[in-house]
């Protein structure tokens, strides 16, 4: 009989190799990769353009509609072709959405999540903003939401943090601090004690 091998973890890449030789990646390679971004495909540019056009739909060349939108206020979704936005971003993979959010900022000088926040509201806006974020950033937003208010939403919080490797938690801690300038470890101790 062969002796069983222990699971091994590579802290540099955040991967876990089981004794069977299977490697488990929680976050996509593009998120973990620190090398320069790969070349952007034309498809990514087309999706960015489609989203941009859908978010300015009804405002573009018609000055009257633009004034009406300003009167109603931002975040109303008035004039946004939501079906077009969903049609553009909906069928994409995690890796593609990550590239779309990076490329959108390069093309239009604004974060994709900010574009959604300025033009939409409610749960639909929240869902699109999460889709427009990298997986660690989206999960940090979920953690923050779970810890807001008088009580912690334990179910929401546990769905993000349970079963994470140390490498995954390190990615979340760094991302959370970068986004909110707060220590995620201290926050979790405070929220989960008692």
matplotlib code that plots the C-alpha trace (Angstrom):
import matplotlib.pyplot as plt

x = [0.0, 1.2, 1.3, -1.3, 0.1, -1.1, -2.8, -0.4, -1.0, 1.0, 0.7, 2.1, -0.6, -3.5, -4.0, -4.6, -3.4, -5.1, -3.4, -5.0, -3.1, -6.3, -5.8, -8.7, -8.9, -11.5, -10.8, -10.2, -6.6, -7.0, -7.9, -4.9, -2.5, -0.2, 1.4, 0.4, -3.1, -3.5, -4.4, -8.0, -10.2, -12.5, -15.4, -14.6, -14.6, -17.9, -19.5, -18.1, -19.5, -22.9, -23.1, -22.0, -24.6, -27.4, -26.6, -26.9, -29.9, -32.6, -30.2, -27.6, -28.7, -32.1, -31.5, -35.1, -34.7, -31.4, -33.0, -35.8, -33.4, -31.5, -34.9, -35.8, -32.4, -29.7, -30.2, -33.7, -32.9, -34.9, -33.6, -31.4, -32.0, -31.8, -32.5, -29.6, -27.3, -28.3, -28.0, -24.4, -23.1, -25.3, -23.7, -20.1, -17.8, -16.2, -12.9, -14.7, -16.5, -13.2, -11.7, -14.8, -14.6, -10.9, -11.4, -14.5, -12.5, -9.8, -12.3, -14.6, -12.6, -15.2, -15.6, -18.3, -19.8, -20.0, -21.8, -24.4, -24.7, -25.3, -27.9, -29.7, -31.0, -32.3, -31.5, -30.9, -28.2, -26.7, -26.6, -25.0, -22.4, -21.4, -21.2, -19.0, -16.6, -13.8, -14.9, -12.9, -14.3, -17.8, -17.4, -16.1, -19.2, -21.3, -19.3, -19.8, -23.5, -23.8, -22.2, -24.2, -27.1, -28.0, -27.4, -25.2, -26.7, -25.0, -26.3, -24.9, -21.6, -21.1, -21.9, -18.8, -16.3, -16.9, -14.8, -12.1, -8.4, -6.0, -4.8, -8.4, -8.9, -5.7, -7.0, -10.3, -8.5, -6.2, -9.1, -11.3, -8.6, -8.0, -11.7, -12.7, -9.5, -10.6, -9.2, -11.5, -10.1, -11.1, -14.5, -15.2, -14.2, -16.4, -19.4, -19.2, -18.3, -21.0]
y = [0.0, 3.5, 6.1, 8.9, 12.2, 15.4, 18.2, 21.0, 24.7, 27.2, 30.5, 32.5, 31.5, 30.8, 27.3, 24.1, 20.7, 17.7, 14.4, 13.2, 15.9, 18.0, 21.7, 23.8, 27.5, 29.6, 32.8, 32.8, 33.0, 36.5, 37.8, 36.0, 36.8, 39.7, 39.8, 42.5, 42.2, 40.0, 41.7, 42.7, 40.9, 42.8, 41.0, 42.7, 46.1, 45.4, 44.5, 47.7, 49.7, 48.0, 48.7, 52.3, 52.9, 51.2, 53.3, 56.5, 55.3, 58.0, 60.7, 60.9, 63.3, 64.4, 67.4, 67.4, 63.9, 64.8, 67.7, 65.5, 62.9, 65.6, 66.8, 63.3, 62.6, 60.0, 56.4, 56.2, 54.0, 56.4, 56.1, 53.1, 50.1, 47.5, 44.6, 45.7, 45.9, 42.4, 41.0, 42.4, 41.4, 38.4, 35.7, 36.6, 34.5, 35.7, 36.2, 38.2, 40.4, 41.2, 42.2, 44.2, 46.2, 46.9, 47.8, 49.9, 52.3, 52.5, 53.3, 55.7, 57.0, 55.7, 52.5, 50.3, 49.9, 53.7, 53.9, 51.4, 53.3, 56.6, 55.3, 52.6, 51.9, 49.1, 45.4, 45.5, 48.1, 46.1, 42.9, 44.7, 46.4, 43.0, 41.5, 44.5, 43.9, 41.3, 38.3, 39.4, 42.9, 41.6, 39.4, 42.3, 44.3, 41.3, 41.1, 44.8, 44.6, 41.6, 43.5, 46.8, 47.7, 46.6, 42.9, 40.8, 38.8, 35.6, 33.5, 36.1, 36.4, 32.6, 32.0, 34.1, 33.2, 29.5, 26.9, 29.4, 28.5, 30.8, 32.0, 32.9, 34.8, 36.7, 37.9, 38.9, 40.7, 42.7, 43.6, 44.6, 46.9, 48.4, 49.1, 50.3, 50.9, 48.6, 45.3, 42.4, 40.1, 42.6, 43.2, 39.4, 38.9, 41.8, 40.7, 37.0, 37.1, 36.7]
z = [0.0, -0.9, 1.9, 1.5, 0.5, 2.3, 0.5, -0.5, -0.9, -3.0, -1.2, -4.1, -6.5, -4.0, -5.3, -3.4, -4.7, -3.3, -2.7, -5.9, -7.8, -8.5, -8.2, -6.9, -7.9, -6.2, -8.0, -11.7, -12.9, -14.4, -10.9, -9.2, -12.0, -11.3, -14.7, -17.3, -18.6, -21.7, -25.0, -25.1, -27.7, -30.0, -28.3, -25.0, -26.7, -28.4, -25.0, -23.5, -26.3, -26.1, -22.3, -22.8, -25.5, -23.5, -20.5, -22.4, -24.5, -24.7, -23.5, -26.3, -29.0, -27.7, -25.5, -24.1, -22.8, -21.3, -19.4, -18.2, -16.9, -15.0, -13.5, -12.5, -11.1, -11.4, -10.5, -11.9, -14.8, -17.0, -20.6, -19.9, -22.1, -19.4, -21.7, -23.8, -20.8, -19.6, -23.1, -23.3, -19.8, -19.0, -21.2, -20.2, -18.0, -14.8, -16.7, -19.5, -17.0, -15.2, -18.6, -19.4, -16.2, -16.8, -20.4, -19.8, -17.6, -20.3, -23.0, -21.2, -18.2, -15.7, -13.7, -15.0, -11.6, -11.3, -14.7, -13.4, -10.1, -11.8, -14.2, -12.3, -8.8, -6.5, -6.6, -10.4, -10.0, -7.1, -9.1, -12.1, -9.9, -8.4, -11.9, -13.0, -10.1, -9.7, -7.7, -4.6, -4.8, -5.2, -2.2, -0.2, -1.1, 0.1, 3.4, 4.0, 3.2, 5.6, 8.4, 8.0, 10.3, 13.8, 13.3, 11.1, 8.2, 9.2, 6.3, 3.8, 5.6, 6.0, 2.3, 1.5, 4.1, 4.9, 3.3, 2.2, 2.2, 4.0, 0.6, -0.4, 2.9, 2.3, -1.1, 0.6, 3.4, 1.1, -1.2, 1.7, 3.1, -0.3, -0.8, 2.7, 4.6, 7.4, 8.7, 7.6, 10.3, 13.1, 11.5, 11.4, 15.0, 16.1, 14.0, 14.8, 18.5, 21.1]

ax = plt.figure().add_subplot(projection="3d")
ax.plot(x, y, z, "-o")
ax.set_aspect("equal")
plt.show()
